[in-house]
Amino acid sequence: MARLTVSIDDDLAERLRRAAEALYGSRRRVSRVVEDALRSYLASLEIEENVRYLAVKGGETLAEAKTLSELAAKLRELGVDTRGVRIVRSGSPKSPARGGYRLKPAAE
């Protein structure tokens, strides 16, 4: 297991300790909270890595970029009015989180 030393704001450190206590019953489980948060954050970055944004007008692709701000900059360079352009996101959107009870139908 690797050890990293980071500096964070005192308020954030206290929030981490409270979260560790609420989730795991001990304020000393901060490493677990940070590990879980980093895994989740890095997974979201990997999903977004394959996303592309396209600016389409009249069936023609005018510009393509990895981020919306990058796409907007390219459209400005081309002198294209963004209000007349359709923005398309490649890749599938994140699946929605679902929760709740799974009930079996009543036996007859």
N, C-alpha and C positions, 0 to 999 in steps of 0.2 A: 504494500500500500504506500502510495506517495504522500509526502507531506508538503503542503504549500503554506506560505505565510502571506497573508493579505491584510491590508489596512482598510477598515470600514468605519463609517460614521457611528458614533456611540448610540444614537437612536436606532439605527439599523441593527446593531448588535443586540440591543435589548429586545427588539421585535423578533429577531431570530431565536433568542433564548425563550421568549414567551411561546413562539410557535413550536419549538422543540418540546416544551413542557406540555402544551396542549395535545400534540400529536403522539408523543412517545412517553409522556409521564415523567420526563426528566429534563431539566434545563441544560444538562451536560451533553445532550444528543444533538448539538448544533451541527456537527459534521454531517450527520444523517440528513438533516433538513437542507443543508447547502448542497450535498451530493444529489438529492432528489431534484432540487430546483435546477441545478446545472444540467442534469440529464434531460430534463424536460425542455429547457431552453435550447440546448444543443440539438436535440431532436427536431425542434421547430425550425432551427436554422437549416438543417439538412433537407427538410421538406421544401422550404422556400427556395433552396438553391436551384431547383429545376424549373422554377416558374419564370415565364416570359410574358411581357405585356406587349400587345400589338395595337397600333392605331390603324383603324380600317375606315376607308371612306369610299363609297360606291363600289364595294367589292375588291378594292385595291389596298394592299398593305402599304401604308405610308412610312411607318417607322416601327422599330422593335427595340425593346430594352428590358433589362433585368428588374428595374424598379419604376414606379410611377413617376417619381421626380426626374429620373433620367429620361423617360419617355417624353415628359413635358418639355424638358430642355431641348430634345431633338426636334420636337414639333415647333418650338419657338425659332430654332435655327432655320427650319424649312419655311417659316412664315405661315404656318397652318393655324387657323382658328380652331381651338380645341372644342368649341361648342358644336362644331359640325362633324366631329369625328366619333366613331364608336370605338371604345376601348375593350379589348378582349384579353382575358387572362388565360394562358395556356396551362395545362395540367389540371388535375382535378382539385376542387376545393377540399379543405379539411373536413373530415366527416364530423357530424355533430355529436356531441357527447350525449349519451342517453343514460338515464338513471331511473330507478324506481323498482317496484316489485314485479316479479314475473309470476302471474297467477295461472294455475292450471284450470281448465274448465271443470265444472262440477260433474261428478260421476252421476249417471242416471240410474 
